[in-house]
């Protein structure tokens, strides 16, 4: 019986100690790992290796991590787990805006990084299964075409990142229902940890900027709901 093909991960990190530690742990977890130390070599390695996932440092010499992420998503979109030492909300939102799917902040545990990497890959598989069902969700003026992964508000198409799309679709499956942050984190990102709910909040802010501030309701201390028309 042929062995299943190992999933490929491209690790982009200019700190050789951190890059080596990440590569060692992911290899031990069964991944095929490739490493790049700057933005230019990362883009070349991306085209050469065609990874299933990219672990990408936010700050890189030469072409920075944001630009690398932008070019990757424009070429052949894949899940991107961004690694950052920056704690400012604006920096995180910029990263999510150019197509990063999740992020970890230095210092982080290897166990957490592996968990988030696996969760992102599971989400890609789930999205492919849901898209095959060719379901269209309609909530008022909002239309979500899950097969073509397109979103419209009225007649205007709105471009969303992969994670924004999955989050909006989850809310649209039960309009009016309040989803706890921890549940959304589990459903979309594949893990649940109270300290990580800021990830959900950041993506909700991004959705509101693109879709309008009145579409998603905040239930303070609980979570979010898509507003019924």
N, C-alpha and C positions, 0 to 999 in steps of 0.2 A: 504494500500500500504506500503511495507516495506521501511524503511528509508535507504538511501544510506550509505554504510559503511564509517566511517570517516577514512581519511588517517592518518597513524601513522608517527610521527616524533621522532627520538631519538636525544636529545640535549646532547652533551658531552662538559662540561664546568666545570672547577675546581673552578671558582669564583662563589660562591653560590648566590651572589646578581645578577650577570649577568644571571646565569642559571635560576633563579626564574623569572626574568623579561622576558626572551625569552619564557619560558614555559607558563607564564601567557598570553602573547600576542598571541602565537600560539593557545593556548586553546580557547581564545576569538574569534579567526578566524575560529574555527571549527575543529581543528586538535586534534587527540589523542596524547598526549605528554608523553614521558618517558625521564627521566634525569639520566645521569651518570656523576660522578665527576672525574674519572681518566680513564686511558686507559684500564686497566684490567677489570673494571666493565663495561666499554663501550662495549667491545667485548662480554662479557657475556649477557648484555642487548640486544645487536644486535641479537644474536642467539635466545634469548627468545622471543623478541617482533616482529622480522621480519619487521622492519620499511620500509616505502616507501621513506623516506628521512632522511639523517643524517646531523645535524648541528654540526660541529666538530671544537673544538678549536685546534689551531696549537700547542700550548705549554701545555702539560699535565704532571702531576707527574707520574713517572713510565714509562709506554709505551707511547711514545709521539704521537701526532696527526698524524704525517706522517706514522708511523708504523701501527697505528689503521686503517688509510685509506687504506694502502696497503693490510692489512689482510682482510678488508671488501670486497674490490674489487676482491680479490682472492677467496673469499668464495661465495658470492651472490651479484653481483654488484648492487648498488643502487646509486641514485644521492647523491653527497656529497657537501655541502656548507661549505667551510672552513672559520673559523673566525681566524684572525691573527692580532697581534699587530706589526708584522714585516713588514717593508715597502721595504725591499731590494728585487730587482727583482729576484735574485737567489733563495731566500726563496719561493717566489711565484711560480717560475717555478718548483721547487722541489715538491711543493704541487700538482701542476697540473700534474706533471709527474707520481705521484703515484695514480692518479685517481680522484682527486678532480675536480668537474665540474665547480665550480665558487667560489669566495671568497669575503668576506667583511673585511675591515680593521677597527679595533677599533680606535676611537669610531665610532659607526654606529647608525643609527636610526632604531627603530623597524619596521617602515614602509618600509624601504628599505629591511630589512631582509625578511619580509613577502612577498614582491613583488618578490624577487629573489627566494625564496622557491617555490612559486606558479609557477613561470616561469620554474623552473627546472622540476617540476612535469608535466607541460603541454608539455614540450619537450619530456619527456619519452612517453607520450601518442601519440604524433605526430610521433615519431620514430617507434613505433609499427605499426602505420597505414601505414607508408611508406614502412616498411619492408614487410608488407603483399602484397605489389604490386610486389615484387620479381623483382625489376629493377636492371640491371647491367649497371654501367656507365663506359665508356672507354674514356680516353683522352691520346692518345699516348701510352706509356708503363704503364700508370696508369690504374688499373682496380679496381672498387669498387663494391663489391657484397653486395647490401643493405639487402638482405634477411638473409644472414649469417653474415653480418656485418664484412666482411673481406676485406682487402686492399692489393693489390699486385703492386709492381713496377717491371715490367718484370716478372720473375718467382719467385721473392723473396717476401714472405709475410711480411708485416710491421704491427706490433701491435700498435694500437692507443687506446687512452682512448675514452670514449663515446663522450665527447665533441669535441675532435679532429676529430673523425669520422664525426660527424654532420657538423662541420665547413668545412671539406674537401668536403663532399658530396654537400654542398650548393654551393661552388665554382665550383665544377665539373658539376653541372647542367647547368651552363652557362660559358663554358670555354672562356677565353678572355675578358669576361665582367668584368668591374671594379665594385666591391662592396664597397660602403662606409662603414667605420667602424661602424657608427651608424646603418646602415641597417643590417649588420651582427650581431650586438649586439641585435637588435630587432628580427631578424629571428631565431637566435640560442638560445639566452638567454632569450628572451621574454620580454625584456625591452630596452629602449633606453635613454641613458643619456650620454652627451658628456664627462663628467668626468670619466665615467666607460669604455671608449674605450681601456684603458690599458689592460683590460681583453682579448680583441681580439688580441692585439699585442703579449701578452704573449703566447697565443695558436698558433699563426702563427709562432713564434720562435720555439716552440716545434715541429710543423709540419715540419719545414725546417730541423731541426736536424735529424728527422726520415726519411724524404723523399728526402732530397737533397735541397740545397739552390736555385736551378734554377727553381724549379717547380712553385713557387708562386712569382708573381711579385708585388713589392710595387709601388704604385702610390702616391708619396709624397704629403701629405696634403689632400689626398682623401681616399685611402683604398687599397684593394688587388684584384688581379685577378689570376686565374689559367692560366698558360702559355699554349697557343695552341701549338701542335706539329708542 
